[in-house]
Amino acid sequence: MSLALKQMDDAGSETGEAVLSAAAGLQKLSPSERVPAICDAVIDIAAALFNVSGRELRHPGRSSLSVSRVRQIAMYVTHVALGLSMREVGQGFGRDRTTVLHACHQIEDMRDDQEFDGIVAMTERVMTAALGRAGQ
């Protein structure tokens, strides 16, 4: 197992209880409140998995490549694995729908690399285990 995947496994086990508690709270929210809550949870989980500041992931401006890449993975997983629309993901991440579209294309193109694909697949598994499809 690569070092990145090992670190993700370690980080995922440390945040498991908090994530389960947050996921249970999503069920009680109205649909208009659920999308921002799901995106916030995804950002928090991605920050823990990749050891990046949640504040940096939420920052509305441009970021370093490493922070941008984590945000792109988080947006991709939110759209593909959790089933939110690109418009919803954009609103939840404080970005435009076209930015989410660009992120999805970037991540999909990079998945040809086996190690990167493994990281994205692990992230998808963690997010769907924590939040389910569309937070349901």
N, CA, C and O atoms as a MOPAC input file, in Angstrom:
PM7 MOZYME 1SCF
protein

 N      0.85400 1    -1.17000 1     0.00000 1
 C      0.00000 1     0.00000 1     0.00000 1
 C      0.90000 1     1.23300 1     0.00000 1
 O      1.90500 1     1.26500 1     0.70900 1
 N      0.54700 1     2.24200 1    -0.78700 1
 C      1.37100 1     3.43800 1    -0.86600 1
 C      1.28600 1     4.22700 1     0.43600 1
 O      0.36800 1     4.03800 1     1.23400 1
 N      2.24800 1     5.10200 1     0.63400 1
 C      2.26900 1     5.92900 1     1.83500 1
 C      1.03700 1     6.81300 1     1.90800 1
 O      0.46800 1     6.99000 1     2.98500 1
 N      0.61300 1     7.37500 1     0.77300 1
 C     -0.57000 1     8.24200 1     0.76800 1
 C     -1.80900 1     7.48000 1     1.19600 1
 O     -2.60300 1     7.98900 1     1.98700 1
 N     -1.99200 1     6.26700 1     0.68800 1
 C     -3.16000 1     5.46900 1     1.08100 1
 C     -3.08600 1     5.08100 1     2.55100 1
 O     -4.10600 1     5.06600 1     3.24000 1
 N     -1.88200 1     4.76500 1     3.04000 1
 C     -1.71100 1     4.42200 1     4.45100 1
 C     -2.08500 1     5.60700 1     5.33000 1
 O     -2.76800 1     5.43900 1     6.34000 1
 N     -1.64100 1     6.80900 1     4.95400 1
 C     -1.97600 1     8.00300 1     5.72300 1
 C     -3.47500 1     8.24600 1     5.71100 1
 O     -4.04300 1     8.65500 1     6.72400 1
 N     -4.13200 1     7.99700 1     4.56600 1
 C     -5.57400 1     8.17200 1     4.48500 1
 C     -6.28400 1     7.18200 1     5.39100 1
 O     -7.25800 1     7.54200 1     6.05200 1
 N     -5.81600 1     5.94400 1     5.43500 1
 C     -6.41600 1     4.95100 1     6.32100 1
 C     -6.28700 1     5.39100 1     7.77500 1
 O     -7.24900 1     5.30200 1     8.53800 1
 N     -5.10900 1     5.86400 1     8.15900 1
 C     -4.88500 1     6.30700 1     9.52700 1
 C     -5.77000 1     7.49800 1     9.87400 1
 O     -6.39100 1     7.51700 1    10.93700 1
 N     -5.83600 1     8.49200 1     8.98800 1
 C     -6.65000 1     9.67400 1     9.24200 1
 C     -8.12600 1     9.30700 1     9.29100 1
 O     -8.87300 1     9.83900 1    10.11200 1
 N     -8.54700 1     8.40400 1     8.41900 1
 C     -9.95000 1     8.00800 1     8.39000 1
 C    -10.38700 1     7.34200 1     9.67300 1
 O    -11.50700 1     7.56900 1    10.12900 1
 N     -9.53300 1     6.52300 1    10.27200 1
 C     -9.91200 1     5.84700 1    11.50300 1
 C     -9.98700 1     6.82300 1    12.66700 1
 O    -10.77800 1     6.62100 1    13.58900 1
 N     -9.17500 1     7.88200 1    12.64200 1
 C     -9.18200 1     8.85800 1    13.72100 1
 C    -10.42900 1     9.71900 1    13.71600 1
 O    -10.87400 1    10.15800 1    14.77600 1
 N    -11.00500 1     9.97100 1    12.55300 1
 C    -12.14500 1    10.86100 1    12.46600 1
 C    -13.46700 1    10.12200 1    12.32200 1
 O    -14.50800 1    10.75700 1    12.15300 1
 N    -13.44900 1     8.81500 1    12.38500 1
 C    -14.63600 1     8.01000 1    12.13400 1
 C    -15.82500 1     8.33000 1    13.01400 1
 O    -16.93900 1     8.47600 1    12.51000 1
 N    -15.61900 1     8.44400 1    14.32100 1
 C    -16.74300 1     8.70100 1    15.22400 1
 C    -17.37500 1    10.05500 1    14.97400 1
 O    -18.60100 1    10.17100 1    14.97200 1
 N    -16.56100 1    11.08800 1    14.76100 1
 C    -17.09300 1    12.42000 1    14.50000 1
 C    -17.88400 1    12.45100 1    13.20500 1
 O    -18.91500 1    13.11800 1    13.11700 1
 N    -17.40400 1    11.73200 1    12.20400 1
 C    -18.08800 1    11.70000 1    10.91000 1
 C    -19.43900 1    11.00800 1    11.03200 1
 O    -20.43100 1    11.48500 1    10.48000 1
 N    -19.48700 1     9.89700 1    11.74500 1
 C    -20.75600 1     9.18300 1    11.92200 1
 C    -21.77500 1    10.04300 1    12.64000 1
 O    -22.95900 1    10.01900 1    12.30300 1
 N    -21.33300 1    10.79000 1    13.61300 1
 C    -22.22800 1    11.68200 1    14.33400 1
 C    -22.76400 1    12.77400 1    13.40600 1
 O    -23.95500 1    13.08300 1    13.43500 1
 N    -21.89500 1    13.35200 1    12.59100 1
 C    -22.30900 1    14.39000 1    11.65100 1
 C    -23.26200 1    13.83800 1    10.60300 1
 O    -24.23100 1    14.50300 1    10.23500 1
 N    -22.99800 1    12.63000 1    10.11900 1
 C    -23.85400 1    12.01900 1     9.10200 1
 C    -25.25000 1    11.77700 1     9.64000 1
 O    -26.23100 1    11.95100 1     8.91800 1
 N    -25.35200 1    11.37700 1    10.89800 1
 C    -26.66900 1    11.15800 1    11.49300 1
 C    -27.45000 1    12.46100 1    11.55600 1
 O    -28.66900 1    12.46000 1    11.38400 1
 N    -26.76800 1    13.56700 1    11.79900 1
 C    -27.42700 1    14.86300 1    11.85300 1
 C    -27.94100 1    15.33300 1    10.50600 1
 O    -28.88100 1    16.12500 1    10.46300 1
 N    -27.36000 1    14.87500 1     9.40200 1
 C    -27.80800 1    15.27100 1     8.06700 1
 C    -29.23800 1    14.83300 1     7.79400 1
 O    -29.97000 1    15.51000 1     7.07300 1
 N    -29.63300 1    13.71800 1     8.35900 1
 C    -30.96600 1    13.17900 1     8.10900 1
 C    -32.06000 1    14.11600 1     8.60800 1
 O    -33.17600 1    14.10200 1     8.08800 1
 N    -31.74700 1    14.92400 1     9.60600 1
 C    -32.73800 1    15.79800 1    10.23100 1
 C    -32.90300 1    17.13100 1     9.50700 1
 O    -33.80400 1    17.90200 1     9.83500 1
 N    -32.04600 1    17.41000 1     8.53100 1
 C    -32.05900 1    18.69800 1     7.85100 1
 C    -33.02000 1    18.70800 1     6.67600 1
 O    -33.29000 1    17.67300 1     6.06600 1
 N    -33.53700 1    19.89900 1     6.36700 1
 C    -34.36800 1    20.05900 1     5.17200 1
 C    -33.46700 1    19.96400 1     3.95200 1
 O    -32.25400 1    20.13300 1     4.07100 1
 N    -34.03800 1    19.69400 1     2.77400 1
 C    -33.21100 1    19.58400 1     1.56000 1
 C    -32.36100 1    20.83600 1     1.29300 1
 O    -31.22600 1    20.71500 1     0.83200 1
 N    -32.88600 1    22.02400 1     1.57100 1
 C    -32.11100 1    23.24400 1     1.31800 1
 C    -30.95000 1    23.40000 1     2.29800 1
 O    -29.96200 1    24.06300 1     1.98200 1
 N    -31.05500 1    22.80700 1     3.46400 1
 C    -29.97400 1    22.85600 1     4.44900 1
 C    -28.99200 1    21.70100 1     4.26600 1
 O    -27.83400 1    21.78800 1     4.67400 1
 N    -29.46500 1    20.62700 1     3.65300 1
 C    -28.65800 1    19.41700 1     3.53900 1
 C    -27.44700 1    19.59900 1     2.62700 1
 O    -26.35500 1    19.13800 1     2.96100 1
 N    -27.62000 1    20.26800 1     1.47300 1
 C    -26.51300 1    20.41500 1     0.52000 1
 C    -25.32500 1    21.14900 1     1.14200 1
 O    -24.20500 1    20.64400 1     1.06000 1
 N    -25.51800 1    22.32600 1     1.76400 1
 C    -24.35600 1    22.97100 1     2.39500 1
 C    -23.74900 1    22.11700 1     3.51400 1
 O    -22.53300 1    22.12400 1     3.70300 1
 N    -24.57700 1    21.39200 1     4.24800 1
 C    -24.06900 1    20.53800 1     5.32800 1
 C    -23.24100 1    19.38400 1     4.76600 1
 O    -22.20200 1    19.03300 1     5.32600 1
 N    -23.69600 1    18.79800 1     3.66600 1
 C    -22.93800 1    17.71100 1     3.02900 1
 C    -21.59400 1    18.24000 1     2.54600 1
 O    -20.55900 1    17.61300 1     2.77400 1
 N    -21.60600 1    19.38900 1     1.88000 1
 C    -20.35400 1    19.94800 1     1.36100 1
 C    -19.40200 1    20.30700 1     2.50300 1
 O    -18.19500 1    20.08800 1     2.39300 1
 N    -19.93100 1    20.85200 1     3.58800 1
 C    -19.08200 1    21.14100 1     4.75000 1
 C    -18.47400 1    19.86100 1     5.31100 1
 O    -17.29400 1    19.83100 1     5.65800 1
 N    -19.27700 1    18.80600 1     5.40000 1
 C    -18.77100 1    17.52100 1     5.90500 1
 C    -17.69600 1    16.96400 1     4.98000 1
 O    -16.67800 1    16.45300 1     5.44900 1
 N    -17.91200 1    17.05700 1     3.67200 1
 C    -16.92800 1    16.57500 1     2.70000 1
 C    -15.61800 1    17.35800 1     2.84300 1
 O    -14.53500 1    16.77200 1     2.81600 1
 N    -15.72100 1    18.66800 1     2.99200 1
 C    -14.52200 1    19.49400 1     3.15600 1
 C    -13.77700 1    19.09700 1     4.42900 1
 O    -12.55300 1    18.97500 1     4.42000 1
 N    -14.50300 1    18.89900 1     5.50900 1
 C    -13.86800 1    18.51300 1     6.77300 1
 C    -13.19800 1    17.14500 1     6.67100 1
 O    -12.08800 1    16.95700 1     7.17000 1
 N    -13.86000 1    16.20100 1     6.03200 1
 C    -13.29100 1    14.85900 1     5.87400 1
 C    -12.06400 1    14.91200 1     4.96700 1
 O    -11.04000 1    14.30100 1     5.27100 1
 N    -12.16600 1    15.64400 1     3.84800 1
 C    -11.02800 1    15.77300 1     2.92400 1
 C     -9.84400 1    16.44500 1     3.62400 1
 O     -8.69700 1    16.04600 1     3.42300 1
 N    -10.11600 1    17.45100 1     4.43500 1
 C     -9.05000 1    18.12000 1     5.17100 1
 C     -8.33500 1    17.13000 1     6.08900 1
 O     -7.10800 1    17.13900 1     6.17900 1
 N     -9.10100 1    16.27900 1     6.76700 1
 C     -8.50400 1    15.28300 1     7.65900 1
 C     -7.75300 1    14.21200 1     6.87100 1
 O     -6.64800 1    13.82700 1     7.25200 1
 N     -8.33600 1    13.73400 1     5.78700 1
 C     -7.69800 1    12.68200 1     4.99700 1
 C     -6.37400 1    13.12300 1     4.38400 1
 O     -5.40400 1    12.36600 1     4.35600 1
 N     -6.35100 1    14.36300 1     3.89500 1
 C     -5.17900 1    14.83300 1     3.16500 1
 C     -4.28900 1    15.76800 1     3.98600 1
 O     -3.31500 1    16.31700 1     3.47000 1
 N     -4.62900 1    15.94600 1     5.27000 1
 C     -3.83500 1    16.78400 1     6.17100 1
 C     -3.67000 1    18.20100 1     5.61600 1
 O     -2.56400 1    18.73800 1     5.54300 1
 N     -4.80300 1    18.78700 1     5.22900 1
 C     -4.85200 1    20.14700 1     4.70200 1
 C     -5.83000 1    20.92400 1     5.57900 1
 O     -6.77400 1    20.34600 1     6.11800 1
 N     -5.61800 1    22.18500 1     5.71900 1
 C     -6.50500 1    23.01800 1     6.52600 1
 C     -7.87800 1    23.15200 1     5.86400 1
 O     -7.97700 1    23.44400 1     4.67300 1
 N     -8.92200 1    22.93700 1     6.64400 1
 C    -10.27400 1    23.15000 1     6.14600 1
 C    -10.48900 1    24.59900 1     5.75300 1
 O    -11.23700 1    24.88600 1     4.81800 1
 N     -9.84300 1    25.50700 1     6.45500 1
 C     -9.93700 1    26.93500 1     6.13300 1
 C     -9.37700 1    27.19000 1     4.72900 1
 O     -9.95600 1    27.94600 1     3.94900 1
 N     -8.24100 1    26.54900 1     4.41800 1
 C     -7.64800 1    26.72200 1     3.08900 1
 C     -8.56700 1    26.15200 1     2.00600 1
 O     -8.70000 1    26.74000 1     0.93300 1
 N     -9.20200 1    25.00700 1     2.28500 1
 C    -10.10600 1    24.41100 1     1.29700 1
 C    -11.33100 1    25.28700 1     1.06900 1
 O    -11.88800 1    25.29500 1    -0.02800 1
 N    -11.75300 1    26.01900 1     2.08700 1
 C    -12.92700 1    26.89500 1     1.97600 1
 C    -12.59400 1    28.27800 1     1.42900 1
 O    -13.49900 1    29.02500 1     1.05800 1
 N    -11.31400 1    28.62900 1     1.37200 1
 C    -10.90800 1    29.96500 1     0.93700 1
 C    -11.43500 1    30.23400 1    -0.46700 1
 O    -11.26100 1    29.41200 1    -1.36600 1
 N    -12.08000 1    31.38500 1    -0.65700 1
 C    -12.71800 1    31.65200 1    -1.96100 1
 C    -11.75600 1    31.95600 1    -3.09900 1
 O    -12.12600 1    31.81600 1    -4.26500 1
 N    -10.54300 1    32.36400 1    -2.79500 1
 C     -9.59300 1    32.72300 1    -3.84900 1
 C     -8.77900 1    31.53700 1    -4.33200 1
 O     -9.08100 1    30.38300 1    -4.03000 1
 N     -7.75600 1    31.84800 1    -5.07800 1
 C     -6.84000 1    30.81800 1    -5.59000 1
 C     -5.98400 1    30.28300 1    -4.46100 1
 O     -5.72100 1    30.96900 1    -3.47400 1
 N     -5.55500 1    29.03800 1    -4.63000 1
 C     -4.74800 1    28.37000 1    -3.60700 1
 C     -3.54600 1    27.71200 1    -4.26400 1
 O     -3.41600 1    27.69700 1    -5.48800 1
 N     -2.67500 1    27.17200 1    -3.42900 1
 C     -1.54500 1    26.40700 1    -3.95000 1
 C     -2.08300 1    25.17000 1    -4.67700 1
 O     -3.23200 1    24.77400 1    -4.48500 1
 N     -1.24500 1    24.58000 1    -5.50000 1
 C     -1.66800 1    23.42000 1    -6.28400 1
 C     -2.11200 1    22.27300 1    -5.37800 1
 O     -3.10000 1    21.60100 1    -5.67400 1
 N     -1.40000 1    22.04300 1    -4.28500 1
 C     -1.75700 1    20.91900 1    -3.41200 1
 C     -3.13600 1    21.13000 1    -2.78100 1
 O     -3.92300 1    20.18700 1    -2.69100 1
 N     -3.43200 1    22.34300 1    -2.34800 1
 C     -4.75000 1    22.62800 1    -1.76000 1
 C     -5.81900 1    22.56300 1    -2.84800 1
 O     -6.89100 1    22.00100 1    -2.62800 1
 N     -5.54000 1    23.12300 1    -3.99800 1
 C     -6.50500 1    23.08900 1    -5.10900 1
 C     -6.82800 1    21.65900 1    -5.52600 1
 O     -7.98000 1    21.33700 1    -5.82000 1
 N     -5.81100 1    20.80400 1    -5.55000 1
 C     -6.01900 1    19.41800 1    -5.96000 1
 C     -6.91300 1    18.69000 1    -4.95900 1
 O     -7.79100 1    17.92600 1    -5.36000 1
 N     -6.70300 1    18.91600 1    -3.67700 1
 C     -7.55900 1    18.29500 1    -2.65900 1
 C     -8.99200 1    18.80300 1    -2.81900 1
 O     -9.93800 1    18.02200 1    -2.72600 1
 N     -9.15800 1    20.10600 1    -3.05900 1
 C    -10.49400 1    20.66200 1    -3.27500 1
 C    -11.13700 1    20.04200 1    -4.50700 1
 O    -12.32600 1    19.72300 1    -4.49400 1
 N    -10.35800 1    19.87000 1    -5.57400 1
 C    -10.89100 1    19.24800 1    -6.78900 1
 C    -11.33800 1    17.81600 1    -6.52300 1
 O    -12.39900 1    17.40000 1    -6.98700 1
 N    -10.54000 1    17.06800 1    -5.78500 1
 C    -10.93400 1    15.69500 1    -5.43900 1
 C    -12.22500 1    15.71800 1    -4.63000 1
 O    -13.13300 1    14.92500 1    -4.88100 1
 N    -12.30700 1    16.61900 1    -3.66700 1
 C    -13.50800 1    16.70800 1    -2.83000 1
 C    -14.74100 1    17.06700 1    -3.66700 1
 O    -15.81000 1    16.48800 1    -3.47300 1
 N    -14.59800 1    18.00500 1    -4.58400 1
 C    -15.73100 1    18.37700 1    -5.43800 1
 C    -16.12400 1    17.21800 1    -6.34900 1
 O    -17.30900 1    16.94100 1    -6.53300 1
 N    -15.13300 1    16.54700 1    -6.91400 1
 C    -15.37600 1    15.40100 1    -7.78900 1
 C    -16.15100 1    14.31900 1    -7.04000 1
 O    -17.15800 1    13.81300 1    -7.53600 1
 N    -15.68500 1    13.97200 1    -5.86000 1
 C    -16.33100 1    12.91200 1    -5.07600 1
 C    -17.73800 1    13.32600 1    -4.66700 1
 O    -18.65400 1    12.50200 1    -4.66500 1
 N    -17.91400 1    14.59300 1    -4.32300 1
 C    -19.24200 1    15.07500 1    -3.94000 1
 C    -20.22300 1    14.92500 1    -5.10200 1
 O    -21.38100 1    14.55800 1    -4.90600 1
 N    -19.74800 1    15.21200 1    -6.30400 1
 C    -20.62200 1    15.08200 1    -7.47700 1
 C    -20.81000 1    13.62300 1    -7.88900 1
 O    -21.94000 1    13.16400 1    -8.05700 1
 N    -19.70900 1    12.90000 1    -8.05100 1
 C    -19.77000 1    11.54900 1    -8.61800 1
 C    -20.26900 1    10.51700 1    -7.60800 1
 O    -21.18400 1     9.74900 1    -7.90400 1
 N    -19.67700 1    10.50000 1    -6.43400 1
 C    -20.00700 1     9.45200 1    -5.46000 1
 C    -21.23900 1     9.78500 1    -4.61900 1
 O    -22.01100 1     8.89200 1    -4.27000 1
 N    -21.42600 1    11.06300 1    -4.29400 1
 C    -22.55500 1    11.43200 1    -3.44200 1
 C    -23.77200 1    11.87800 1    -4.23300 1
 O    -24.86700 1    11.98100 1    -3.68000 1
 N    -23.59400 1    12.14500 1    -5.52000 1
 C    -24.73100 1    12.40200 1    -6.40300 1
 C    -25.29800 1    13.80300 1    -6.37400 1
 O    -26.42100 1    14.00700 1    -6.83400 1
 N    -24.57300 1    14.77900 1    -5.85500 1
 C    -25.05400 1    16.15000 1    -5.90800 1
 C    -24.78800 1    16.71600 1    -7.29600 1
 O    -23.81600 1    16.34000 1    -7.95200 1
 N    -25.65200 1    17.62100 1    -7.73800 1
 C    -25.44500 1    18.24200 1    -9.04400 1
 C    -24.24000 1    19.17500 1    -8.98400 1
 O    -23.81100 1    19.57900 1    -7.90200 1
 N    -23.70100 1    19.51200 1   -10.14400 1
 C    -22.55800 1    20.42100 1   -10.18700 1
 C    -22.94100 1    21.78700 1    -9.63500 1
 O    -22.11900 1    22.44700 1    -8.99900 1
 N    -24.16100 1    22.21500 1    -9.86800 1
 C    -24.63100 1    23.49000 1    -9.31600 1
 C    -24.64300 1    23.43600 1    -7.79600 1
 O    -24.19200 1    24.37300 1    -7.13800 1
 N    -25.15800 1    22.34200 1    -7.23100 1
 C    -25.20100 1    22.18300 1    -5.77700 1
 C    -23.79400 1    22.12700 1    -5.18200 1
 O    -23.52300 1    22.74600 1    -4.15300 1
 N    -22.90400 1    21.38300 1    -5.83500 1
 C    -21.52600 1    21.28800 1    -5.35800 1
 C    -20.87100 1    22.66600 1    -5.39600 1
 O    -20.18700 1    23.05800 1    -4.45100 1
 N    -21.08100 1    23.39800 1    -6.48400 1
 C    -20.51800 1    24.74500 1    -6.59100 1
 C    -21.00500 1    25.65100 1    -5.47800 1
 O    -20.21600 1    26.38300 1    -4.87900 1
 N    -22.29100 1    25.60700 1    -5.19900 1
 C    -22.84200 1    26.43500 1    -4.12200 1
 C    -22.24800 1    26.02400 1    -2.77600 1
 O    -21.87800 1    26.88000 1    -1.97300 1
 N    -22.15900 1    24.73300 1    -2.53200 1
 C    -21.65200 1    24.23000 1    -1.25800 1
 C    -20.18000 1    24.52200 1    -1.02700 1
 O    -19.73900 1    24.67100 1     0.11200 1
 N    -19.41600 1    24.60400 1    -2.12600 1
 C    -17.98000 1    24.87000 1    -2.01300 1
 C    -17.65300 1    26.34500 1    -2.24800 1
 O    -16.48500 1    26.73100 1    -2.20800 1
 N    -18.66700 1    27.17000 1    -2.49000 1
 C    -18.41800 1    28.58700 1    -2.74500 1
 C    -17.74300 1    28.83700 1    -4.07500 1
 O    -16.96100 1    29.77600 1    -4.22600 1
 N    -18.05300 1    27.98600 1    -5.03900 1
 C    -17.46700 1    28.07900 1    -6.37000 1
 C    -18.57500 1    28.08500 1    -7.42000 1
 O    -19.73900 1    27.83000 1    -7.10800 1
 N    -18.21000 1    28.37300 1    -8.64800 1
 C    -19.13400 1    28.35200 1    -9.77500 1
 C    -19.29900 1    26.91900 1   -10.28300 1
 O    -18.41500 1    26.08400 1   -10.09500 1
 N    -20.41700 1    26.64400 1   -10.91600 1
 C    -20.67100 1    25.32400 1   -11.49500 1
 C    -19.59800 1    24.93500 1   -12.50700 1
 O    -19.22100 1    23.76700 1   -12.60000 1
 N    -19.10900 1    25.91200 1   -13.26100 1
 C    -18.07700 1    25.60900 1   -14.25700 1
 C    -16.74800 1    25.22100 1   -13.59800 1
 O    -15.96500 1    24.46900 1   -14.17700 1
 N    -16.50100 1    25.72400 1   -12.40900 1
 C    -15.29700 1    25.33200 1   -11.66900 1
 C    -15.40500 1    23.86500 1   -11.26200 1
 O    -14.42200 1    23.12500 1   -11.31900 1
 N    -16.59800 1    23.44900 1   -10.85400 1
 C    -16.82500 1    22.04300 1   -10.50100 1
 C    -16.65700 1    21.16900 1   -11.74000 1
 O    -16.05100 1    20.10000 1   -11.66700 1
 N    -17.18300 1    21.61300 1   -12.86600 1
 C    -17.02700 1    20.88500 1   -14.12700 1
 C    -15.54400 1    20.70900 1   -14.46200 1
 O    -15.11100 1    19.62100 1   -14.83900 1
 N    -14.77800 1    21.78100 1   -14.32100 1
 C    -13.33200 1    21.71700 1   -14.58600 1
 C    -12.65400 1    20.73500 1   -13.62700 1
 O    -11.81500 1    19.93600 1   -14.04300 1
 N    -13.01800 1    20.79700 1   -12.35900 1
 C    -12.43300 1    19.88500 1   -11.36500 1
 C    -12.72800 1    18.43500 1   -11.72100 1
 O    -11.84300 1    17.58200 1   -11.65300 1
 N    -13.96200 1    18.15700 1   -12.09700 1
 C    -14.34300 1    16.78300 1   -12.45000 1
 C    -13.55600 1    16.28900 1   -13.65900 1
 O    -13.11600 1    15.13900 1   -13.68600 1
 N    -13.37700 1    17.14300 1   -14.65100 1
 C    -12.59300 1    16.75600 1   -15.83000 1
 C    -11.13000 1    16.51500 1   -15.45400 1
 O    -10.51800 1    15.54800 1   -15.91000 1
 N    -10.57600 1    17.39500 1   -14.62500 1
 C     -9.17800 1    17.24200 1   -14.20400 1
 C     -8.96900 1    15.91600 1   -13.47100 1
 O     -8.04200 1    15.16700 1   -13.78300 1
 N     -9.82500 1    15.63400 1   -12.50900 1
 C     -9.66300 1    14.42400 1   -11.69800 1
 C     -9.88900 1    13.18700 1   -12.56100 1
 O     -9.15100 1    12.20800 1   -12.44900 1
 N    -10.89400 1    13.22500 1   -13.41000 1
 C    -11.16000 1    12.06800 1   -14.29100 1
 C     -9.95600 1    11.79300 1   -15.18500 1
 O     -9.58100 1    10.63600 1   -15.37800 1
 N     -9.34800 1    12.84500 1   -15.73100 1
 C     -8.16500 1    12.66200 1   -16.57900 1
 C     -6.98700 1    12.09400 1   -15.78900 1
 O     -6.21100 1    11.30300 1   -16.32500 1
 N     -6.84600 1    12.48500 1   -14.53400 1
 C     -5.72200 1    12.03800 1   -13.71600 1
 C     -5.90300 1    10.61800 1   -13.18000 1
 O     -4.94600 1    10.01600 1   -12.69300 1
 N     -7.10200 1    10.08700 1   -13.26300 1
 C     -7.36100 1     8.74500 1   -12.73900 1
 C     -6.70400 1     7.64700 1   -13.56700 1
 O     -6.74800 1     6.47800 1   -13.18400 1
 N     -6.09500 1     8.00300 1   -14.69300 1
 C     -5.33200 1     7.02500 1   -15.47200 1
 C     -4.10800 1     6.53700 1   -14.69500 1
 O     -3.63100 1     5.42200 1   -14.91000 1
 N     -3.60700 1     7.37800 1   -13.79600 1
 C     -2.49200 1     6.99600 1   -12.92900 1
 C     -3.03000 1     6.08900 1   -11.82100 1
 O     -3.93900 1     6.47300 1   -11.08400 1
 N     -2.47400 1     4.90300 1   -11.70900 1
 C     -2.99500 1     3.89000 1   -10.79100 1
 C     -2.96600 1     4.34700 1    -9.33200 1
 O     -3.93700 1     4.12700 1    -8.60700 1
 N     -1.89200 1     4.96900 1    -8.89000 1
 C     -1.80800 1     5.40800 1    -7.49200 1
 C     -2.82200 1     6.52600 1    -7.21100 1
 O     -3.49200 1     6.52200 1    -6.17800 1
 N     -2.92400 1     7.47200 1    -8.13400 1
 C     -3.89600 1     8.56100 1    -7.95500 1
 C     -5.31400 1     8.00100 1    -7.95100 1
 O     -6.14600 1     8.42400 1    -7.14900 1
 N     -5.59100 1     7.05900 1    -8.83500 1
 C     -6.90200 1     6.42500 1    -8.87400 1
 C     -7.21400 1     5.74800 1    -7.53400 1
 O     -8.34900 1     5.80400 1    -7.06100 1
 N     -6.22500 1     5.11800 1    -6.93400 1
 C     -6.41700 1     4.48700 1    -5.63600 1
 C     -6.75700 1     5.49200 1    -4.55300 1
 O     -7.58800 1     5.22200 1    -3.68600 1
 N     -6.11600 1     6.64600 1    -4.60100 1
 C     -6.40200 1     7.70200 1    -3.62300 1
 C     -7.82700 1     8.21300 1    -3.79300 1
 O     -8.54800 1     8.39000 1    -2.81100 1
 N     -8.23300 1     8.44800 1    -5.03400 1
 C     -9.59100 1     8.93400 1    -5.29000 1
 C    -10.61300 1     7.86300 1    -4.90000 1
 O    -11.64200 1     8.18000 1    -4.30100 1
 N    -10.34000 1     6.61400 1    -5.23100 1
 C    -11.26400 1     5.52200 1    -4.87800 1
 C    -11.40900 1     5.39800 1    -3.36300 1
 O    -12.51300 1     5.19100 1    -2.85900 1
 N    -10.30300 1     5.52500 1    -2.63900 1
 C    -10.36100 1     5.47600 1    -1.16900 1
 C    -11.19100 1     6.64000 1    -0.63300 1
 O    -11.98700 1     6.46900 1     0.29000 1
 N    -11.00200 1     7.81600 1    -1.21400 1
 C    -11.76900 1     8.99200 1    -0.79900 1
 C    -13.25600 1     8.76900 1    -1.06000 1
 O    -14.09200 1     9.11600 1    -0.22600 1
 N    -13.58400 1     8.19400 1    -2.20900 1
 C    -14.98800 1     7.89000 1    -2.51700 1
 C    -15.57800 1     6.93000 1    -1.48900 1
 O    -16.70400 1     7.12200 1    -1.03100 1
 N    -14.82200 1     5.90400 1    -1.12800 1
 C    -15.31400 1     4.92900 1    -0.14300 1
 C    -15.54100 1     5.57200 1     1.21600 1
 O    -16.54700 1     5.30800 1     1.87500 1
 N    -14.60600 1     6.41500 1     1.63300 1
 C    -14.74200 1     7.08000 1     2.92700 1
 C    -15.96600 1     7.99800 1     2.92400 1
 O    -16.75000 1     7.99500 1     3.87200 1
 N    -16.12400 1     8.77700 1     1.86400 1
 C    -17.24300 1     9.72700 1     1.80400 1
 C    -18.59100 1     9.01400 1     1.74700 1
 O    -19.53000 1     9.40300 1     2.44300 1
 N    -18.68900 1     7.97700 1     0.92300 1
 C    -19.97600 1     7.27500 1     0.83400 1
 C    -20.27200 1     6.50500 1     2.11100 1
 O    -21.43400 1     6.37700 1     2.49600 1
 N    -19.24000 1     5.98800 1     2.77600 1
 C    -19.47600 1     5.29200 1     4.05400 1
 C    -19.94400 1     6.28700 1     5.10400 1
 O    -20.81000 1     5.97000 1     5.91900 1
 N    -19.38500 1     7.47600 1     5.09100 1
 C    -19.72800 1     8.48100 1     6.08700 1
 C    -21.05100 1     9.15800 1     5.80400 1
 O    -21.83000 1     9.41500 1     6.72100 1
 N    -21.31200 1     9.44800 1     4.53500 1
 C    -22.45100 1    10.30400 1     4.19200 1
 C    -23.52800 1     9.63200 1     3.36200 1
 O    -24.65200 1    10.13200 1     3.29800 1
 N    -23.21500 1     8.50700 1     2.72100 1
 C    -24.18000 1     7.86000 1     1.84800 1
 C    -24.37900 1     8.65500 1     0.57500 1
 O    -23.84700 1     9.75700 1     0.44100 1
 N    -25.12500 1     8.12100 1    -0.34300 1
 C    -25.39900 1     8.82700 1    -1.60600 1
 C    -26.34000 1     9.99100 1    -1.34600 1
 O    -27.44100 1     9.80500 1    -0.82800 1
 N    -25.90400 1    11.19300 1    -1.70600 1
 C    -26.65100 1    12.44500 1    -1.51100 1
 C    -27.05600 1    12.64000 1    -0.05400 1
 O    -28.07600 1    13.26300 1     0.24000 1
 N    -26.24000 1    12.09800 1     0.85800 1
 C    -26.50400 1    12.29600 1     2.26400 1
 C    -27.74100 1    11.56200 1     2.75900 1
 O    -28.24400 1    11.86400 1     3.84200 1
 N    -28.23200 1    10.61500 1     1.99300 1
 C    -29.46900 1     9.91000 1     2.36100 1
 C    -29.15800 1     8.75800 1     3.29300 1
 O    -30.06700 1     8.04300 1     3.71500 1

